[in-house]
Amino acid sequence: SEFGVDSLRSVTGLPINSYFSALKMVWLFENVPGLREAAHAGEALLGTVDSWLMWNLSGGEHHVTDVTNASRTLLFNLHSLSWDNKLLDMFGVPPCALARVCSSSEVYFKAAVDTPLAGVQLSGILGDQQAALFGQACFLPGEAKATYGTGCFLMMNTGESPMQSTHGLLTTVGYQRKGKPPVYALEGAVMVSGSLLQWLRDQLEVISAAPESEALASSVGDNGGVYF
């Protein structure tokens, strides 16, 4: 069958895009001498920001991530909640280089003595938008949150089964408590929002401060169908 940008959605919930980790790993393999060999030999680790933080906070003892971060790599099977061997083979990523996938809420380890959190039990990992979903108490299917920052991100709890969008939304793990089924979510993202105001201020110089954008927008009676 024809292979396209959405070919992996049924497994990962994601389109094939360099925004996600797998293609970044491929780039690193192709551009960092010796990395591919080191990863396959178990001498180099690959992961996301959270797994890097956990590795350092554990003093190099624990390379762990949670289901929400793993679900944004293009390497994670939403149904089995594990790294997908077919995808690992396809992208050439050795499983020994990846973090152990855990729930979002459990005791992972105590921080190493030579770290700023020495002795503290580390017991929670969540992706940023998933953390906002949980923090806004969107615990029931249909409940949603919208986060405004550099971009705008709308995420909705869809319950304990992954739901595939027919309109380009991302399917992801919302969160998982230890010993409980995962909770899935749909996400729509506008990658440029707050950063647009920065661009208007610093590059285009049509405003000198972000709050001026509201008055500028309100001063126009008709935008003539023009949107950014």
N, C-alpha and C positions, 0 to 999 in steps of 0.2 A: 504494500500500500504506500501511498505518497507520504513522505516525511516532511512535516512543516513545523512552524513555530509553536503550534498547539499539540504536537504529537505526544508530549509527556504529561499533559494536564490530568489525564485520568489517574495517573500514578502519583504525581507530585503536587497537582493543583496549580502548577505554574506554567507560564509560557517559557520557551527557550529564549533567554535574555541574559546579557552580560551583567545585568544588575545582580544576579544571583551567583552564589559562590562557585558552582562547578566550572563555569567558563573562566572565572578568575584563576582557579587552580590550573586549568589547562594553559592559560597564558603564562603563569609562573613556571610550569614545567617546560614550556617552549622557550622561555627567555632567561631563566636563572640556571646557569650551568651547574650540573650535578644534582639539582633538586629532585628530579624524577627518580634518579637512582637512590638517593638518600631516603626518599619517602618509601620506596618499595623495600628498602633494607631495614625499615623501622628506625631510621636515624633522623627523620624529620617529621614534624607533625603539621597537620593542616586543620584549620578550624575557623570559627567565627570569633568576634570580639569577646563574647562571653567565655568561650573555652580558653582563650588566651589569658583572660583575667583569672579564671579558676586555676589554670596551670601555674600561674605566678603566685597566687595566694596560697597554693598548696605546697609551694617550694619545689615545684616540678614533679610532684608525686601523682597528681590527678589531672587527667585530660578529660573533662566532662562537659556536656552540653545538655540542653533540655529539648523536648519535642518541638517547641515553638521555633527555636532558632534552627534546629535541624531541618524543619519543614520549609525553610527559605533557602535551601542550598541547591535544589534540583537533583539531589542525590538521595532523598528520603522518601520512603513509601508511606503515604498517608494512611494506608489501610493496615499494614503490618506494623507500623510505628518503628521501623528499622531502616538502616541503610539498605538500599536496593542493589543487589549484586549486579543486575543487568545494567543499571545506570553507572555503577562504579566501573564496570568493564568498558562501557561506551565512552566514558570520559577519561578512562585510564587512571582512576584514583584508587590507590590501594587502601583497603579497609583498615589496615594497621596504622595508618597515618591519621585516621579520623577519631574524634572524641567518642567516648561512651555516652550513649543517649539515655537520659534519665527523665523522670517526671519533672514538672515545674516546681514542685513543692515537696522536698524531702531533705533530710540531713545528708549532705554530700561528704563533708569532712570538716575538721577544725583547721582554721588558717594556721600556716606555719609560724613558728616563733619569730622568725626574722622578717615578718611582713607587718604592715600597719595595722592589720586586724588580728594580730597574734592571739590564738586560742579561741577566737570567735567561731561558733558553729555556722557554717554557710549552708543555708537551707532553702534558697529560692533562686531560680533563674527564669527569666522571661524575656522574649523579644520586646522591643520598645512599644510597638503598637498593641501587642497582646497584653503587655503590662498595663497600658492605658485602659484596655477593655476590662481587665480584671479590677483595676483600681476604681473604675466608674461603676462597679458592681453590676456589670452586664452578665448576670448569671443565668438568665432564662433565654431560650430561643426567641429570636425576634428583637431582643434588646440590642442597642447599638450605641456606639460613641463616635464622635468626630473630633479629631485632634488637629489643631491649626498651629503650624510652626513654619519651618523651611518649606514644607509641603503641607497638603491637607489629606488626611487619611480617615476614611469612614470604614468602620469594621462592625460587623453584626454577628452575634452569636447564632449559630445554626443548629446547635444541639450535638448529640453524640454520634452523628453520622456525617461524613464529608458531603457537601453539596456542590455540584458542579454548576458554574454560571454559564449562561448562554450569551452573556453580554460583556465578556472580557474581564470579569472580576476574578481576583485570586482566591483560591481555596487554601486554607491554612489551618494549622492547629491553633486554637485560641489559648488553651491552657490545659494542664492535666495535674490533678492532685495525686499524690502517691496512693496506689491501690485503687484508683477510681478510673472510669473510662475517660478518654480524652474528650474535650469539648472543642468542636470545630467552629470555624468562622469564615465569612466571606469578607473580602476587603477591596475597596476601590481607592485608588490613590491619584492625587494631583501632585505631581512632583515639584511644581514651582508655585508657591504662593507667597509666603513671607520673603523668600529670596527675590521675588519679583519687586517687592518694595525696596529692597536693598539695591537692586539694579536701577530702579527709577531714581534713587537718591545718589548713588555713587558713580554710575556709568552715564545714564541719560541726563542726570542733574536737573530734572524737572521739579523735584521737591528737595527740601533741605533736611526734612525729618519725616519719619514714617506717618505720624498722625495727619500730616498735610494731605495725604492721599485721599482721605474721606471727603474733605472739602472740595478737592479737585474733581473727584468723581461726581459729587452732588451738583457741581456747577454746570454739568452738561445735561441738557434736557433730553437729548436723544443721542445714543451712541452710534446710530447709523448702522447697526448690525455688526459692529466691530468688537471683537472680544480677544483678550490675550489668553 
